[in-house]
Amino acid sequence: MIDGLWTVEVISNINLSGKGVLVFSNGRLLGGDEAYYYTGTYELEGEQIQGNVNIIRFDPESISVFGDIDKFSLIFYGDIENDSFVATTTVINNPSYQFKIIANKREDLP
């Protein structure tokens, strides 16, 4: 159900937004955008998803949805409905940084 290629829109609580892609596969997630790559894990329980993600900058000229940060980790949780989900996230070690993820599945994995 969740395994596949997803597009994501990220909207921060400081009015910045971005877009990227995620691949979910057997409890692992990988992805990125124009400046950052993402690695992490996730778990499913019924129609709910939760996980942890490490976000690492590879383009020193770019800024994240939270400003000029090289690396951060977050936790997320949300509800899956059909081929989409909306998740709430919190940056670990800085809970004042929060954002919403809107995700849409584009392809199943073979």
C-alpha positions in Angstrom: 0.0 0.0 0.0 2.6 2.6 1.0 5.7 1.2 -0.9 6.4 3.3 -3.9 7.4 6.7 -5.2 5.7 9.7 -3.6 5.8 13.4 -4.3 5.7 15.7 -1.2 5.0 19.3 -0.5 6.4 20.7 2.8 4.9 23.7 4.5 6.8 25.1 7.5 5.4 27.0 10.5 7.6 30.0 9.4 5.8 30.3 6.0 8.3 28.6 3.8 7.5 25.7 1.5 9.3 23.2 -0.7 8.7 20.1 -2.8 10.5 16.8 -3.2 10.2 13.1 -3.6 10.2 10.1 -1.3 10.5 6.4 -1.9 9.0 4.1 0.7 10.2 0.5 0.7 9.8 -2.1 3.4 10.2 0.2 6.4 12.9 2.5 4.8 12.5 5.8 3.1 14.8 7.7 0.8 14.3 10.9 -1.0 15.3 14.5 -1.6 14.8 17.8 -3.2 17.0 20.3 -5.1 19.3 20.8 -2.0 18.8 18.1 0.5 18.6 14.3 0.6 16.5 12.3 3.1 17.0 9.0 4.8 14.9 7.3 7.4 12.5 4.7 8.6 8.8 4.4 8.9 6.1 2.1 10.5 2.5 1.5 9.5 -0.3 0.7 11.9 -3.5 0.3 10.0 -4.1 3.6 8.1 -1.5 5.5 10.2 2.1 6.1 9.3 4.9 7.4 11.6 8.7 7.6 11.1 12.0 9.3 11.6 13.9 11.2 8.9 17.4 12.6 8.7 17.7 15.6 6.3 21.2 16.5 5.0 22.1 19.4 2.8 24.3 18.7 -0.3 24.0 22.1 -1.9 25.6 24.7 0.4 24.0 27.6 -1.5 20.4 26.4 -0.7 18.2 27.1 2.3 15.8 24.6 3.8 12.2 25.4 4.8 13.6 26.2 8.2 16.4 28.5 7.1 20.2 28.0 6.8 20.6 24.5 8.4 23.0 21.8 7.2 21.5 18.8 8.9 18.5 18.0 11.0 16.2 15.1 12.0 12.5 14.9 12.4 9.7 12.7 13.4 6.4 12.5 11.5 3.0 11.0 11.9 -0.1 11.0 9.7 -3.1 9.3 8.3 -3.1 7.5 4.9 -6.2 7.8 2.7 -6.1 6.1 -0.6 -2.9 7.2 -2.3 -2.2 10.2 -0.2 -1.4 11.3 3.3 -1.0 14.4 5.4 1.6 14.3 8.1 2.6 16.5 11.0 6.3 16.8 11.8 8.5 18.0 14.6 12.2 18.7 14.3 14.1 16.7 16.9 16.0 18.9 19.4 13.9 21.9 18.2 10.2 21.3 18.7 9.4 24.9 17.8 10.2 23.9 14.1 7.1 22.1 12.8 5.7 21.6 9.4 3.1 19.7 7.4 3.8 17.2 4.7 1.2 16.6 1.9 2.2 13.4 0.0 0.7 11.8 -3.1 1.7 8.4 -4.4 2.8 8.4 -8.0 4.1 4.8 -8.7 4.1 1.4 -7.0 7.4 -0.4 -6.6 7.9 -3.4 -8.8 
